[in-house]
Amino acid sequence: MEFKRKMIQTIGHPNSLTIFRIAAVPLLIALMVSPSRWCGFFAAIVFGVAAITDYFDGYLARRFSLVSNLGKILDPLADKLLVSSAFIMMINHGRVPAWVVCVIIGRELAVTGLRNIISEKGEDVSASNLGKWKTGCQIAAIIPLLLHYPYFGIDFHSVGFALLWLALAVTVWSGVDYFVRFRNLLAY
């Protein structure tokens, strides 16, 4: 119990990390207004730091029995805000096709609606493993797309674009999986 208290004092409550992720969104957007190399570099850092908190807030919540209903709602919301904001801002600079972003955000909205129905029926709304892979693939695509320019001889835009197709496939797959698994809850 003492260790748990010290961890919370040092790192903060897992929901604090989730709120940090939400608070990082305006900074990410401000950095993405400019397509410059430096803004993209710092946007990738902000995004990467914010994205890594997704792992730590979940780990801490489970490890120290701090899972809360607020966390179950805020965590996926924070992910969606962070990822959607990055993708939307990259459309403006021609780094990602708008239709891909529409599919990704459309899936997020549809699954969020489904999760609300699942929650109302008293079922568990925690993210599935496939949903976690989806988030990981999206993050893996976004970081090199934010970097965009070549560094150390690596064409980060091409790397990010290849990962974007993987992220799109896993995003669609996980969305279909949610609706297939919970189709019985959608009956009138």
N, C-alpha and C positions, 0 to 999 in steps of 0.2 A: 504494500500500500504506500509506503514511503517513497519507493522508486517511482511509482505512478505519479505521485504528487510532484516530485522533482522534475519528471519529464514534462508535465503540463506547465510547470513554472518556467522551464527552460525554453520549450518550443511553443507552448501555447496549446489551447484546445484545438482539436482537429478542425472544428468549424471556423476558427480564426484563419487557418490556412486556406480554407475554401473562400472566405471573405477576401483574403489577400488576392486570390485568383480573380475574383470579380473586380476588385479595385485596380488590378493591373490592366484591365481592358481599355479604359480611357487613355492610359499612357501608350499602349500598343497602337491605338487608333491615331493618336497624335504623331507618333513616329512614322506611321504608314502614310501620312498625308503626302510626304515627299518620297519620290522614288529613288532618292540618292543611295549610294553605296553605304554610307555611314548610318543613315536612318534605318536601312534594311538590316544592317549588322546589329544595331542596338535593339531593333524590334525583335530580331531572332533571339537575342539574349533575354529580353523581357518575357517573350513568349516561352522560351525554354525554362526559365526559372519558375514562371507561373505554372507551366504544365507539370513540372516535377512535383509541385505541391499536391497534385492530384493523387500521386502514389502515396505520399507521406500522410496526407489527411486520412486516407482509407486505412493505411497500415496502423497508424496510431489509434484510430477509432476501434479497430478490431482487436489490436494487441492489448489495449488498456480498457476494454469494455466501455468505450465512450460513444458507441453507435447511438445516434439519436434520430428521431423522425425529421427534425430540422436538417440534419446532415444528409439524410436520404433524399431530401428535396433540393437542398442548396447545391450539393455536389454535382449532380448532373446538370443543373442550371448553370453553374459556373463553367463547366466544361463546354456547354453549348454556346455560352456568351463568348468565351475566349476563342474557340475554334471558328465560330460563325463570323466574328469580327475580323479575324485574320483573313479568312477566305474572302469576305466581302471587300475588304480594303485592297486585296491583291487583284480583284477584278479590275479596279480602276487603273491599275498599272499594266494590265494585259498579261499578268503572270499565270492566271488560271482562267479557263473558259467559264463563262457565266452559267451555262447549262449544268456544268458539273457541280457548281456551288448550289444551284437551285435543287438538284437531286439530293445533295448532302443535307442541306438545311430542311428540305421537305421531309426527308426521313426523320430528322431530329424532331420536327414538330409533330409528325404522325405518331412516333413512338412516345413522345411526351404525353400526347392525348391518350394513348393506350395505357400508359403507366398510371394516369389519373383514374381511368376506369378500373384498372387492376387494384389500385389502392382503395377505391371506394368499395370494392367487393371483399376487402380484407386480405388480399393476397400480398405476397412479398414483392416490392417494387425495386429491389436491389438490382444493380446492373448484372447482366449475364456475362459469362466469360467471353462470349462472342462480342458483346457490347464493349467490353474492356479492350479486346483486340482492335475493334473499330476505332476507338479513341486513340490507341497507340499508333495505329497506321496513319491516322489523320495527323497526329503530332509529328510523326516521322516524315510526312510529306511537307508539312507547313514550314518546319525549320529551314530546310534547304531552299524552299521557295521564297522565304523571307530574305535569306542571304542573297539569292538570285545571281549575283555576280561571281565570276571565277575567283577562287582563293586557292593558293598553293597548287595551281594547275588543275583544280577540280571544278568542273562546270556544275555548280550547285543547282542552277535552274533545271538542267537536264535530269539530275538525280532526283530533285523534288518532283518533277513532272512524271517521271517513271513511278515514283512512290505514290503520286496522286492517283494513278490508275488502280494501284493495289488498294489504296484507301477507299476509292469509289466502289470497287467490287465488294470489299468487306463491309462497307456501310450499307449497301443494298442487301447483301446477304443477311446481315444482322437484323435489318428492319423486317425482312420477310420472315426470318426466324421468330421474332417477337410476335408477329401477327399469327403465324401458324400455331405457335405454342399456346397462345391465349385466345384462339378463335372461339372457344366455347363461351368466353365471357362477353363476346360481342353479339351473341344471339339476343334477339328482341325479347 
